[in-house]
């Protein structure tokens, strides 16, 4: 089995040491590099070719949001998991909109952080529906009307079945759960999800969920 290659990015050397220690105990994970600032990330990614980057949000020179945007704009960019001390944080939400596959709190138990890395490497977002909703509601207001109109315009590109799948993704359902609810095979669900990502030029399921929320497709979204 090929080990998951992980790059650690945090300006606190103690945090990096702790993460490195907890990851070092997993046979299927290999730490390939460490960075203390977002400005170091792209060169390190070119050199170490990580599968997953654990990215701190707040760093002194180039923050994790900017670094995430740069990585996810690359055609071969690694998956990014944001490290943060806050559940509801505008910067975390912006990182997710930029293509981060999820986030973990810095006080998350070690086993859960290791599991998060494994899940993201396997293509699964690390974000519970409840936390997604909390983040999105926290960020609501301000430019919400403009965002709603823009999201609805984008969602209009989807056909009816794709829109149904987007809603179930937004509710946090797995492919198997979507297949059961919408009476289709798991393979068909995967095809629909892939088409949604391609049509809307999105990186992952988290972005589908955010767009569905912005467009008002989710029941009880507060609009």
Secondary structure, DSSP 8 states (H G I E B T S, - for coil): ---EEEEEE-S-HHHHHHHHHHHHT-TTEEEEEEESSGGGHHHHHHHH--SEEEEES--SSS-HHHHHHHHHTSTT--EEEEEES-SS-HHHHHHHHTT--EEEETTS-HHHHHHHHHHHHTT--B--HHHHHHHHHHH-STTHHHHHHHHHHHHTTS-HHHHHHHHHHHTT--HHHHHHHHT--HHHHHHHHHHHHHHHT-SSHHHHHHHHHHTT-STTS--
